[in-house]
Each structure stands twice: as structure tokens, then as C-alpha cells.
Amino acid sequence: MRALAPTLPLMRRRTLLATGLAAGLPALPALAQGAPPVAGPRRVHALSLLGEPALPADFTHFPWVNPEAPKGGEVAQTALGSFDSLHPFILRGTAATGLGRLYDTLLVGASDEANTAYGHLAGAIELPADNRSVTFELREGARWHDGRPITAEDVAWTFRTLIEKGHPRYRNYYGDVAGAEAEGERRVTFRFRTDGNRELAQILGQFPILPKHWWEGRDFAQPSLEIPLGSGAYRLERFEAGRSVVFRRVPDYWGRDLPTMRGTRNVDVVRYEYFRDATVAFEAFKAGGVDFRQENIARSWATLYDFPAVQRGQVKRDELKHELPAGMQGFIMNLRRPIFADARTREAMALAFDFEWMNKNLFYDSYARTTSYFANSDFASRGLPEGRELAILEGFRDKLPARLFTEPFRVPVTDGSGNNRENTRRALELLREAGWTIRDRRMVNAGGQPLTFEILLSDATFERLALPYVQSLQRLGVEARVRTIDLAQYQVRVENFDYDMTLDSFGQSLHPGNEQRDYWSSAKADQPGSQNTIGIKDPVVDALVELVVAAPDGPELIARTRALDRVLLWGQYVVPHYHSRVFRIAWWDRFGRPTRNPRYDIGFEAWWIDPARDAALASARRSPA
């Protein structure tokens, strides 16, 4: 399962990759029915896939927050690129950062628990014994910012509208939901097409609820810069298109005292400043124009944080260990391009990538190599298939590479010296087997057409990664070119699959599920805006995805996901990169923090402006040493 934040999914994924904007955008873990069915419906306050929720129905706040945190102050954060819309629920337009602050959801994920979410807009959840529906009962007093009550019809209308007119991702993610029906002012029921999709009850708690009355007379399918009506902890106060967007906390927010809210959303004003370039954004942070930064570039973390404010203790740094699955980041090959049709060609592309040299010389040995689409989790395949995983794969043996059953999948490894001879030799053998030959020092096919392609990037930061890779490819006679374009152009090209190779990331949650359809299924390969950016059309992958979605319990989910992971790896679709097991964060010393961090998130929404620190910092800035 994966949270459906109200931003374009491809845009959000690449923005997080490039700039670390995950702060303030906590991921919602997976959801579903934990206990076995009993006679009659169960009425619960929370949903969990791993048994019972850790917190009782009368809990007052999440254990990792400070429930007495003071409110007030203003925080500036960074956004890269630009925006031309305040409507994040459709494919068209580039939506502004932070719009999720405007909307409430039925459930709120617990950043300290795996696969658990608690009632938020929904005060109670009813689960029938047959697992063919879920009913949410809305809290009395929930209201929009204009004072009108949030109703069950708002929920049902939002779902229908997102499915019919929203981003294609919604139709895929909620494909097993037959419909939504308001059964009174505050009671809404979602009916399922199957009883085998364990996630459905929980993931229905993820989508933002929209005001039906506000949207009447407006075209939902069109991008817009009209400030929308919401119900969340913040209003959108003002914006300057493409440059900044400002959110102000709602003092009389209806949900301010809910246990899912206490101790969070403590800052009065949250401002996102847009920068076209990551280097300029960092300079803005150094100058104090931005208050908080997550650093994703190892070299920058190692070399750039020695400016005077750090030396004076005015800027703090920390590395927060987390337990999040790493997923897969890498250079992806677009299977819609004929040059990447052969798996042997794709494997040769991976052999040319010298991670060990890059990690040593570019990344200060700070990264771990990614070896799975579900890296850093129990769902990652390992060794040879065995047990239940092997039994699953046996059903597809005649459609899978023979090596999958006899060789553990291993990413290419070098000695880090920069002399990648052994892998280069193996890559040349594979390219010859795939029908390529060297002619005038260029790799060409039987028709004399060269093996040449473009690596499309949205951030110059990643040129440090791409350019050494291009040099390695040149040793194979392969001509690759790096092209970096602005984020808006990049989004359009990626959504229309207009690239040869690009850098992509497939984030994974603590419970893989419905999102796997959008990543890998044949049905999504030709749908603009889908997350099947590779263009995979494989009936075995399709079948395994459906097995993952329908997994009846934890052990079976692990076996089925490992089988899917192994098949994807042997498809050689990606040149795997690396991942970090810590959050690197830096901030100007004006904040208070809870005594500990949640296990699966930075937890920045639970920070607050500390009046004493804020005053001391302001004084120091007026009178620098």
C-alpha cells in the first residue's frame, strides 16, 4: 500500500528524490482489517494489517509528539521548479507544493507503527464479516473552512469524481471498489468487487475529502489557480504563481483536539519558496531564507555544511535512522524504445554502471547498493527461490528465464578502482548475443543503426551520476547523451513516456499492495501519467501483482512479493542505484523537537517554534559575531 498524496504521483516522487521535500509530507502506512471475521460487523477506531493497533480507542495523542507543544511562528521551506495550478487531483497542470495541508482524510497513518491508521475524519469504522465493504461514520462537528458540515455525500461524491475525472492513478488504486454510497448525513459505505483485497478498507482512508458544494459549477478536469476550499488544519492564504505559496493555520480548525492532531501542525504559517535550481535553494538556506532542509546529496552533506552559521551553532544538523523500505531507484530503460527490447542489452547497460567507484569517489561511501525493488525490507528476494516462493514461481517456469531458478540475482560489483574490465567484457558478450556488433568503434545492429540514447534528467545534481556512467558506456561503443531540462518540461515528457532512459524511483511501503498495479501492470503501460514508466507488459508480472494484492496474510504476502521482486530483477529493467538508511536534516536553531522521532518519518510536523531559541537566533542575526 502507498499513500495517495494529493499531488501528481510522478511529480512528487521526482521532487522528493531531487530535493528531499519529504519533511512535512508524512507517508501513510498501509491499512486493512487485522482480526479474522466474526459474526456481524465489527466497529473499530483504527485499522491494522498486523493484528491490533497499538493505541486504544481512548488514546489522546501519538506517543512521539509533544501534546503541549506551543503554537505560533512562521516556517519557510524549499520547493524546486514551478507550479501553474492549485488543483492537484488531475493529470493536467503542475500543482503547488503542500496542498495536502488543506484537506482532511478519513484516517491518519501512525508514523510510529507499521501498517496502522487511526480514525480522523471518521470517528468509527465498521467492517462486515464478509469483507465486501467498509463503512465510515464521520465525526460530528467536522466542517469546511466556510463553516458548512462535512457530509457523507461529500465523501461519496469525492470518490466518484476522482475515479471519473481525477488523475488516472485513482482509477487504478481503487479499482476493486465497486462504489460509494451515502447512508445518511454522516455515514458512508464503500462496496468492494472482491473479498480478497485486504488493503481496501484502509487505503480508502487515504484520499482527501473535497467539498461537493464548492465544486458545483466548476470544471474538475481543468487546472486552476483559484484558491480551493478545504477543511484541514491550514488554509491557503496567498500565492505567487511559480514563486511561492503560503499556508496559514486555521485557529478554530474543527479537528485541532483530535488525538490524531494533538502536538502536530504547530506552526502558524508555512511558506514554500520556489527555486529553479538546487544550488540556489541551498544558498537561500545558508542565508536564512529557508528554515529547514533535508539533504539527499552525500557530497553536499560531507563538504558544504561548514558555513559560518554552522560553525556558530546557529544551524544544526542530524542524521535520523529510519526503518523505511528503500524501494528501487535507478536509471530506467523505456521498453517502448526498440533498442531496449532485448533483456541482454538491458543487462549490459547495468554492467557498465560502476557503483563502487562512484560511492568511493563521489558519495563518501555513504550509500548502500540497492539490490531489490523492495530493498531494506522483508519483501526483498534473496538467494535462490525456495519454499512457498519457489512454489509460486514454478507455476510460471516456462515463461521465466532459466537462470532465475539456478542463480541468485546479483547486481554487478566492481573493486572500486575505476577499472571495470570484467563487467565490460561480459557486457560486450551480451551485446553480441543480442545482435549488436562493433563497427568503427560504435555499437551497431544488423541494419547499421547505432546503439545511442538520451538520459533525461530534471536536476543537474544527477549529472554527477550520469556523466561517469556515460563514459563507461562509451567503452562499449554505446553513445549516451545527458539532457537536463526544467521540472515542468520533465513532468510532461515523463507523463507521456517521451524518453529513452531516465532516473526514477519506485517507493515502497511497509505493506505492498494496490500500488503495484500502477508500477508494473500491462494495463498501465500505455496510460499517460501512470507510474509504469518502464513500460512493462508481462503476463507473469501481471499475475504476480494480482497475487500480491490478494495476499491473505503476512507470510503469504512476503512469499508473493519476493516472487514478484525476483521476476522484476531478472527482467533487467533498471540500472540499480543506491539508498540511504538515514534522514539527513539541517535547520536553523529556532525549533523545539519531541524527545524522539517516529520510526518511519522525520516527524517535522510535530516540531514547533521555540520562543527562546527564536529570539536568540534573531538577536544573533542582528549582531553577527
URRASUL-V495864 format. One record per residue. N is the residue number from 1. RES is the residue in three letters. NEAR is the number of other C-alpha atoms within 8 Angstrom. Layout:
n->(N/N)
res->(RES/RES)
near->(NEAR/NEAR)
This chain:
n->(1/2/3/4/5/6/7/8/9/10/11/12/13/14/15/16/17/18/19/20/21/22/23/24/25/26/27/28/29/30/31/32/33/34/35/36/37/38/39/40/41/42/43/44/45/46/47/48/49/50/51/52/53/54/55/56/57/58/59/60/61/62/63/64/65/66/67/68/69/70/71/72/73/74/75/76/77/78/79/80/81/82/83/84/85/86/87/88/89/90/91/92/93/94/95/96/97/98/99/100/101/102/103/104/105/106/107/108/109/110/111/112/113/114/115/116/117/118/119/120/121/122/123/124/125/126/127/128/129/130/131/132/133/134/135/136/137/138/139/140/141/142/143/144/145/146/147/148/149/150/151/152/153/154/155/156/157/158/159/160/161/162/163/164/165/166/167/168/169/170/171/172/173/174/175/176/177/178/179/180/181/182/183/184/185/186/187/188/189/190/191/192/193/194/195/196/197/198/199/200/201/202/203/204/205/206/207/208/209/210/211/212/213/214/215/216/217/218/219/220/221/222/223/224/225/226/227/228/229/230/231/232/233/234/235/236/237/238/239/240/241/242/243/244/245/246/247/248/249/250/251/252/253/254/255/256/257/258/259/260/261/262/263/264/265/266/267/268/269/270/271/272/273/274/275/276/277/278/279/280/281/282/283/284/285/286/287/288/289/290/291/292/293/294/295/296/297/298/299/300/301/302/303/304/305/306/307/308/309/310/311/312/313/314/315/316/317/318/319/320/321/322/323/324/325/326/327/328/329/330/331/332/333/334/335/336/337/338/339/340/341/342/343/344/345/346/347/348/349/350/351/352/353/354/355/356/357/358/359/360/361/362/363/364/365/366/367/368/369/370/371/372/373/374/375/376/377/378/379/380/381/382/383/384/385/386/387/388/389/390/391/392/393/394/395/396/397/398/399/400/401/402/403/404/405/406/407/408/409/410/411/412/413/414/415/416/417/418/419/420/421/422/423/424/425/426/427/428/429/430/431/432/433/434/435/436/437/438/439/440/441/442/443/444/445/446/447/448/449/450/451/452/453/454/455/456/457/458/459/460/461/462/463/464/465/466/467/468/469/470/471/472/473/474/475/476/477/478/479/480/481/482/483/484/485/486/487/488/489/490/491/492/493/494/495/496/497/498/499/500/501/502/503/504/505/506/507/508/509/510/511/512/513/514/515/516/517/518/519/520/521/522/523/524/525/526/527/528/529/530/531/532/533/534/535/536/537/538/539/540/541/542/543/544/545/546/547/548/549/550/551/552/553/554/555/556/557/558/559/560/561/562/563/564/565/566/567/568/569/570/571/572/573/574/575/576/577/578/579/580/581/582/583/584/585/586/587/588/589/590/591/592/593/594/595/596/597/598/599/600/601/602/603/604/605/606/607/608/609/610/611/612/613/614/615/616/617/618/619/620/621/622/623/624/625)
res->(MET/ARG/ALA/LEU/ALA/PRO/THR/LEU/PRO/LEU/MET/ARG/ARG/ARG/THR/LEU/LEU/ALA/THR/GLY/LEU/ALA/ALA/GLY/LEU/PRO/ALA/LEU/PRO/ALA/LEU/ALA/GLN/GLY/ALA/PRO/PRO/VAL/ALA/GLY/PRO/ARG/ARG/VAL/HIS/ALA/LEU/SER/LEU/LEU/GLY/GLU/PRO/ALA/LEU/PRO/ALA/ASP/PHE/THR/HIS/PHE/PRO/TRP/VAL/ASN/PRO/GLU/ALA/PRO/LYS/GLY/GLY/GLU/VAL/ALA/GLN/THR/ALA/LEU/GLY/SER/PHE/ASP/SER/LEU/HIS/PRO/PHE/ILE/LEU/ARG/GLY/THR/ALA/ALA/THR/GLY/LEU/GLY/ARG/LEU/TYR/ASP/THR/LEU/LEU/VAL/GLY/ALA/SER/ASP/GLU/ALA/ASN/THR/ALA/TYR/GLY/HIS/LEU/ALA/GLY/ALA/ILE/GLU/LEU/PRO/ALA/ASP/ASN/ARG/SER/VAL/THR/PHE/GLU/LEU/ARG/GLU/GLY/ALA/ARG/TRP/HIS/ASP/GLY/ARG/PRO/ILE/THR/ALA/GLU/ASP/VAL/ALA/TRP/THR/PHE/ARG/THR/LEU/ILE/GLU/LYS/GLY/HIS/PRO/ARG/TYR/ARG/ASN/TYR/TYR/GLY/ASP/VAL/ALA/GLY/ALA/GLU/ALA/GLU/GLY/GLU/ARG/ARG/VAL/THR/PHE/ARG/PHE/ARG/THR/ASP/GLY/ASN/ARG/GLU/LEU/ALA/GLN/ILE/LEU/GLY/GLN/PHE/PRO/ILE/LEU/PRO/LYS/HIS/TRP/TRP/GLU/GLY/ARG/ASP/PHE/ALA/GLN/PRO/SER/LEU/GLU/ILE/PRO/LEU/GLY/SER/GLY/ALA/TYR/ARG/LEU/GLU/ARG/PHE/GLU/ALA/GLY/ARG/SER/VAL/VAL/PHE/ARG/ARG/VAL/PRO/ASP/TYR/TRP/GLY/ARG/ASP/LEU/PRO/THR/MET/ARG/GLY/THR/ARG/ASN/VAL/ASP/VAL/VAL/ARG/TYR/GLU/TYR/PHE/ARG/ASP/ALA/THR/VAL/ALA/PHE/GLU/ALA/PHE/LYS/ALA/GLY/GLY/VAL/ASP/PHE/ARG/GLN/GLU/ASN/ILE/ALA/ARG/SER/TRP/ALA/THR/LEU/TYR/ASP/PHE/PRO/ALA/VAL/GLN/ARG/GLY/GLN/VAL/LYS/ARG/ASP/GLU/LEU/LYS/HIS/GLU/LEU/PRO/ALA/GLY/MET/GLN/GLY/PHE/ILE/MET/ASN/LEU/ARG/ARG/PRO/ILE/PHE/ALA/ASP/ALA/ARG/THR/ARG/GLU/ALA/MET/ALA/LEU/ALA/PHE/ASP/PHE/GLU/TRP/MET/ASN/LYS/ASN/LEU/PHE/TYR/ASP/SER/TYR/ALA/ARG/THR/THR/SER/TYR/PHE/ALA/ASN/SER/ASP/PHE/ALA/SER/ARG/GLY/LEU/PRO/GLU/GLY/ARG/GLU/LEU/ALA/ILE/LEU/GLU/GLY/PHE/ARG/ASP/LYS/LEU/PRO/ALA/ARG/LEU/PHE/THR/GLU/PRO/PHE/ARG/VAL/PRO/VAL/THR/ASP/GLY/SER/GLY/ASN/ASN/ARG/GLU/ASN/THR/ARG/ARG/ALA/LEU/GLU/LEU/LEU/ARG/GLU/ALA/GLY/TRP/THR/ILE/ARG/ASP/ARG/ARG/MET/VAL/ASN/ALA/GLY/GLY/GLN/PRO/LEU/THR/PHE/GLU/ILE/LEU/LEU/SER/ASP/ALA/THR/PHE/GLU/ARG/LEU/ALA/LEU/PRO/TYR/VAL/GLN/SER/LEU/GLN/ARG/LEU/GLY/VAL/GLU/ALA/ARG/VAL/ARG/THR/ILE/ASP/LEU/ALA/GLN/TYR/GLN/VAL/ARG/VAL/GLU/ASN/PHE/ASP/TYR/ASP/MET/THR/LEU/ASP/SER/PHE/GLY/GLN/SER/LEU/HIS/PRO/GLY/ASN/GLU/GLN/ARG/ASP/TYR/TRP/SER/SER/ALA/LYS/ALA/ASP/GLN/PRO/GLY/SER/GLN/ASN/THR/ILE/GLY/ILE/LYS/ASP/PRO/VAL/VAL/ASP/ALA/LEU/VAL/GLU/LEU/VAL/VAL/ALA/ALA/PRO/ASP/GLY/PRO/GLU/LEU/ILE/ALA/ARG/THR/ARG/ALA/LEU/ASP/ARG/VAL/LEU/LEU/TRP/GLY/GLN/TYR/VAL/VAL/PRO/HIS/TYR/HIS/SER/ARG/VAL/PHE/ARG/ILE/ALA/TRP/TRP/ASP/ARG/PHE/GLY/ARG/PRO/THR/ARG/ASN/PRO/ARG/TYR/ASP/ILE/GLY/PHE/GLU/ALA/TRP/TRP/ILE/ASP/PRO/ALA/ARG/ASP/ALA/ALA/LEU/ALA/SER/ALA/ARG/ARG/SER/PRO/ALA)
near->(15/14/10/7/8/10/12/13/10/12/9/9/10/10/11/10/9/9/12/12/11/8/11/8/7/10/9/12/17/20/16/13/13/10/6/5/8/7/5/6/9/10/8/8/10/13/15/16/12/9/7/8/9/5/5/6/6/4/8/7/12/10/4/10/11/8/8/5/10/8/9/10/8/10/11/12/12/12/11/13/12/14/12/13/12/13/11/12/10/14/9/6/10/11/12/12/8/7/12/9/11/13/13/12/12/16/14/13/11/13/14/9/9/10/14/16/16/12/14/12/11/12/11/12/15/11/12/12/10/7/10/10/12/13/11/13/11/14/9/5/6/11/11/13/11/6/6/7/8/9/9/14/11/12/12/12/9/12/9/10/9/12/12/7/9/13/13/12/10/11/11/11/10/11/8/9/10/9/8/11/9/13/9/7/8/12/12/16/12/12/11/12/8/7/9/8/10/12/15/13/12/15/14/9/10/14/11/10/11/9/12/10/5/6/9/6/4/5/6/8/7/7/12/8/8/5/6/7/10/12/12/14/13/11/13/13/7/7/9/7/9/9/11/11/14/12/13/11/11/9/4/5/10/8/9/9/7/10/9/10/11/13/12/11/10/14/13/11/12/12/12/13/12/12/13/9/9/11/6/9/11/8/8/10/12/10/7/8/8/14/11/12/12/13/13/10/7/11/10/9/11/8/7/8/8/7/8/6/9/11/8/7/8/10/11/10/8/7/8/10/7/10/7/12/12/14/13/14/13/12/12/13/12/13/10/8/8/6/7/12/9/8/10/10/13/13/11/13/11/13/12/13/10/13/11/10/13/11/12/10/8/10/12/10/7/8/9/7/9/13/8/11/12/14/13/9/10/6/11/13/10/7/7/9/10/7/6/8/12/10/9/10/9/7/6/9/9/4/6/8/8/7/6/13/9/7/8/9/10/5/7/8/7/11/9/11/7/7/6/11/6/6/11/12/8/10/14/10/8/12/13/9/8/9/8/11/11/9/7/4/6/13/13/13/11/8/5/6/7/10/12/7/9/11/14/14/14/9/13/8/7/8/10/9/8/10/9/8/11/12/8/10/13/10/8/11/11/12/12/11/8/12/8/9/10/10/11/10/8/12/10/8/10/12/11/8/9/7/11/11/12/11/11/9/11/9/9/12/11/12/9/14/10/13/11/11/13/14/12/17/16/12/7/14/14/7/8/7/12/14/10/12/11/12/13/10/11/8/7/8/13/13/8/12/13/9/9/12/13/9/13/8/6/8/6/10/11/10/11/14/13/12/15/11/14/11/11/11/11/9/7/11/11/10/11/13/11/10/10/9/9/8/12/12/12/12/10/11/11/12/11/8/8/10/5/6/10/10/10/10/12/10/12/7/9/13/13/13/15/10/7/7/10/12/9/8/11/8/8/9/7/6/6/5/3)
